[in-house]
Amino acid sequence: MTLDIKREEAIAELLIDIRSIVASHKAASICSYPATGLDSFLAIDGHPLEPVLPVPSPNETEPELKRVDLPDPPAINDNNHSDHQRLAEIETEVGKCRSCALSKNRVRAVAGKNGGKSIRLFIVGHWLQVSDEAGFQTVFGLEEDRMLTRMLSAIHLSVEDVFISNVIKCGIKVGIQPQAGHVEACASYLQRQISAASPDCICTMGMVAARAMLPHSQPLSKIRGRFYPYKTANGTEIPLIPTYHPGFLLQNPEMKNATWQDLQLLQKRLR
């Protein structure tokens, strides 16, 4: 009986993962799959990609909120000047980057944003898909940024305490599908940003971000709910917790409870 229960749980977990991947591809306007090479089409270094999902329908049950854009950094005090200067220098590099073919199709460079105070939490998503002008000042997307702000508020964090970035630094149009090489081309930017920010904790949001920063090939549903050590270039270890991306939650509200558990763990760690 116990084996049967475990088997049913494993099948249910697999179905959730497959459903999530298919829903993500559909949202990214992928309506068909090639007859050959399906594995490479679905994977990034052997792992499925999780595109940012589109803005939900007007019937979305989330409360109506005014647009929330992350503020530009205010004046920086002397103690944090060097770190913020390094982040600004990386942002300039990202704006000029032509390291991969994705730069030819980008709408704008998206290095990341924060409020300008000492950075307690560094959040990493996958990439920004820009569907209209409303997305030009966002990091994850208009509705995704709104949800992220609510998530941070729920654990008593302000956007001023957080640096928000993506694995891929190009904001691209809906329908363009990044590949493994594009993630690799941006890897050094993200690593240097984290070293410069020196946050208390890191939170990856979404499957791509988790697999870009952790040596795990298991589904996100298997690795979430705990902290892992992330080692920076200078050897400093920063606790990292993976959870679901706001865009994924907009399409899969049943996963909000699991994400809330992750956020509570993060809140306790930051106290």
VMD Tcl script that draws the C-alpha trace (Angstrom):
set ca {
  {0.00 0.00 0.00}
  {2.85 2.38 0.90}
  {4.54 1.76 -2.46}
  {1.29 2.49 -4.27}
  {0.87 5.78 -2.42}
  {4.44 6.83 -3.22}
  {3.94 5.90 -6.85}
  {0.75 7.98 -7.02}
  {2.55 10.94 -5.44}
  {5.41 10.62 -7.95}
  {2.97 10.49 -10.87}
  {1.06 13.51 -9.54}
  {4.35 15.44 -9.19}
  {5.33 14.55 -12.76}
  {1.96 15.64 -14.12}
  {2.27 19.00 -12.36}
  {5.70 19.55 -13.95}
  {4.48 18.57 -17.44}
  {1.38 20.74 -17.10}
  {3.51 23.71 -16.04}
  {5.91 23.34 -18.98}
  {3.10 23.00 -21.53}
  {1.24 25.98 -20.04}
  {4.42 28.06 -20.18}
  {5.08 27.16 -23.81}
  {1.49 27.94 -24.75}
  {1.76 31.32 -23.04}
  {4.93 32.04 -25.01}
  {3.00 31.41 -28.26}
  {4.58 28.00 -28.83}
  {1.68 26.15 -30.43}
  {3.45 23.14 -31.93}
  {6.54 21.01 -31.43}
  {9.01 19.78 -34.06}
  {8.75 16.17 -35.20}
  {12.44 15.62 -34.40}
  {14.79 17.08 -31.82}
  {12.01 17.49 -29.26}
  {14.39 16.97 -26.31}
  {16.61 19.89 -27.29}
  {13.55 22.02 -28.05}
  {12.17 21.49 -24.55}
  {15.43 21.75 -22.67}
  {18.21 24.04 -21.63}
  {21.29 21.95 -20.83}
  {18.87 19.08 -20.42}
  {16.42 21.07 -18.33}
  {13.09 22.56 -19.52}
  {12.82 26.32 -19.82}
  {10.09 28.22 -18.02}
  {9.20 31.34 -20.05}
  {7.64 34.33 -18.35}
  {3.88 34.02 -18.63}
  {1.62 36.73 -20.05}
  {-0.49 39.27 -18.20}
  {-3.62 37.55 -16.78}
  {-7.12 38.17 -18.04}
  {-9.31 40.95 -16.63}
  {-11.07 38.29 -14.55}
  {-7.92 37.73 -12.49}
  {-8.93 37.46 -8.84}
  {-6.00 39.47 -7.50}
  {-7.09 42.86 -6.10}
  {-6.86 45.81 -8.46}
  {-3.70 47.78 -7.75}
  {-2.06 50.77 -9.30}
  {1.01 50.08 -11.38}
  {4.06 49.59 -9.19}
  {7.40 50.45 -10.77}
  {10.57 49.86 -8.82}
  {12.02 53.28 -7.96}
  {15.30 54.59 -9.29}
  {18.05 54.60 -6.67}
  {18.18 57.67 -4.41}
  {21.39 59.28 -3.19}
  {23.79 56.65 -1.87}
  {25.63 57.02 1.43}
  {29.43 56.68 1.59}
  {29.37 53.24 3.24}
  {27.58 51.65 0.29}
  {28.99 53.85 -2.45}
  {31.57 51.41 -3.80}
  {29.09 48.51 -4.02}
  {26.47 50.62 -5.77}
  {29.10 52.06 -8.06}
  {30.10 48.53 -9.10}
  {26.44 47.67 -9.75}
  {26.09 50.82 -11.85}
  {29.20 49.89 -13.84}
  {27.79 46.41 -14.51}
  {24.52 47.99 -15.65}
  {26.46 50.11 -18.15}
  {28.24 47.00 -19.44}
  {24.92 45.18 -19.83}
  {23.56 48.07 -21.87}
  {26.44 47.74 -24.34}
  {26.61 43.93 -24.34}
  {26.69 42.07 -27.67}
  {27.97 38.76 -26.33}
  {25.21 36.67 -27.92}
  {22.72 36.82 -30.78}
  {19.86 37.59 -28.39}
  {21.11 41.17 -28.12}
  {20.08 41.76 -31.74}
  {16.43 41.17 -30.85}
  {16.24 42.80 -27.44}
  {13.78 45.59 -26.74}
  {15.96 46.94 -23.95}
  {18.69 45.84 -21.57}
  {17.45 44.77 -18.13}
  {20.32 44.71 -15.64}
  {18.00 44.90 -12.63}
  {16.63 47.38 -10.12}
  {16.71 48.19 -6.44}
  {15.73 51.02 -4.14}
  {19.25 52.14 -3.29}
  {19.62 51.10 0.36}
  {21.78 48.25 1.64}
  {20.58 45.13 -0.17}
  {19.18 42.45 2.12}
  {17.70 40.19 -0.54}
  {18.79 39.48 -4.11}
  {15.97 38.08 -6.28}
  {16.72 36.31 -9.56}
  {14.14 35.53 -12.25}
  {14.61 34.23 -15.81}
  {14.06 37.02 -18.39}
  {11.68 39.81 -19.28}
  {9.27 39.48 -22.18}
  {7.97 42.87 -23.29}
  {4.53 42.79 -24.90}
  {3.83 46.54 -24.89}
  {5.17 49.87 -23.65}
  {3.85 49.18 -20.14}
  {6.61 46.59 -19.71}
  {9.46 48.96 -20.51}
  {10.10 49.90 -16.87}
  {9.60 46.44 -15.38}
  {11.98 43.61 -14.49}
  {9.69 40.56 -14.51}
  {6.70 42.09 -16.32}
  {3.90 44.47 -15.33}
  {1.62 42.05 -13.49}
  {4.57 39.97 -12.34}
  {6.21 43.01 -10.70}
  {2.91 43.88 -9.02}
  {2.63 40.40 -7.56}
  {6.28 40.45 -6.48}
  {5.68 43.71 -4.61}
  {2.77 42.07 -2.77}
  {4.91 39.05 -1.97}
  {7.64 41.25 -0.49}
  {5.10 43.28 1.47}
  {3.68 40.07 2.96}
  {7.05 39.36 4.62}
  {7.57 43.02 5.53}
  {10.22 43.78 2.93}
  {10.31 46.96 0.88}
  {11.57 47.09 -2.70}
  {14.24 49.39 -1.26}
  {15.72 46.38 0.58}
  {15.84 44.21 -2.52}
  {17.77 43.94 -5.77}
  {15.72 42.31 -8.51}
  {17.35 40.91 -11.61}
  {17.16 38.14 -14.21}
  {19.43 35.37 -15.45}
  {19.15 36.82 -18.98}
  {19.74 40.57 -19.17}
  {17.92 41.22 -22.46}
  {14.28 42.26 -22.42}
  {12.82 40.54 -25.48}
  {9.58 40.44 -27.41}
  {6.98 37.76 -26.75}
  {7.63 34.69 -28.89}
  {11.44 34.83 -28.85}
  {12.81 31.73 -27.13}
  {16.17 32.08 -25.31}
  {18.60 29.16 -25.46}
  {21.25 27.71 -23.17}
  {24.00 29.82 -24.74}
  {22.13 33.01 -23.90}
  {22.04 32.03 -20.22}
  {25.76 31.29 -20.28}
  {26.54 34.62 -21.95}
  {24.93 36.50 -19.06}
  {26.25 34.32 -16.23}
  {29.22 36.52 -15.35}
  {27.02 39.62 -15.04}
  {24.78 37.92 -12.49}
  {27.71 36.53 -10.51}
  {29.36 39.95 -10.33}
  {26.10 41.65 -9.36}
  {25.63 39.27 -6.43}
  {29.23 39.80 -5.28}
  {28.78 43.58 -5.48}
  {25.40 43.58 -3.73}
  {26.59 41.22 -0.98}
  {23.02 40.41 0.11}
  {21.99 38.54 3.25}
  {19.98 36.04 1.18}
  {19.24 35.11 -2.44}
  {15.85 33.97 -3.74}
  {15.63 32.41 -7.18}
  {12.19 32.53 -8.77}
  {11.39 29.99 -11.42}
  {13.02 26.87 -12.80}
  {15.56 28.56 -15.07}
  {16.95 30.76 -12.30}
  {17.18 27.86 -9.85}
  {19.05 25.65 -12.30}
  {21.36 28.46 -13.36}
  {22.51 28.91 -9.76}
  {22.19 25.50 -8.13}
  {23.81 22.16 -9.02}
  {20.48 20.34 -9.04}
  {18.59 18.75 -11.92}
  {15.44 17.91 -9.96}
  {12.15 19.74 -10.58}
  {11.62 22.99 -8.69}
  {8.86 21.29 -6.69}
  {11.52 18.95 -5.26}
  {14.19 21.49 -4.32}
  {12.07 24.38 -3.00}
  {11.34 24.76 0.70}
  {14.94 24.82 1.91}
  {18.15 26.87 1.75}
  {21.28 26.04 -0.19}
  {24.75 27.64 0.02}
  {25.66 29.85 -2.94}
  {29.37 30.63 -3.11}
  {30.43 33.95 -4.63}
  {33.65 34.50 -6.60}
  {35.43 35.70 -3.44}
  {34.39 32.58 -1.50}
  {31.57 34.10 0.54}
  {28.61 31.76 1.08}
  {25.13 33.25 0.84}
  {21.99 31.24 1.70}
  {19.77 30.74 -1.35}
  {16.16 29.57 -1.43}
  {14.38 28.64 -4.69}
  {10.66 29.25 -5.20}
  {8.12 29.84 -7.96}
  {8.12 32.85 -10.30}
  {5.28 35.41 -9.95}
  {4.34 34.81 -13.60}
  {3.96 31.10 -12.89}
  {1.76 31.86 -9.87}
  {-0.53 34.07 -11.94}
  {-1.28 31.06 -14.13}
  {-1.13 28.45 -11.35}
  {-2.69 30.00 -8.22}
  {-2.80 26.60 -6.51}
  {0.98 26.92 -6.02}
  {0.69 30.12 -3.98}
  {0.49 28.16 -0.71}
  {3.84 26.46 -1.37}
  {5.37 29.82 -2.30}
  {4.02 31.39 0.88}
  {5.78 28.67 2.89}
  {9.04 29.54 1.12}
  {8.54 33.25 1.81}
  {7.98 32.55 5.51}
  {11.25 30.63 5.65}
  {12.95 33.57 3.97}
  {11.41 36.01 6.44}
  {12.71 34.00 9.39}
  {16.20 33.85 7.88}
  {16.31 37.61 7.36}
  {15.31 38.48 10.93}
}
mol new
graphics top color blue
foreach p $ca { graphics top sphere $p radius 0.5 }
foreach p [lrange $ca 0 end-1] q [lrange $ca 1 end] { graphics top cylinder $p $q radius 0.2 }
display resetview
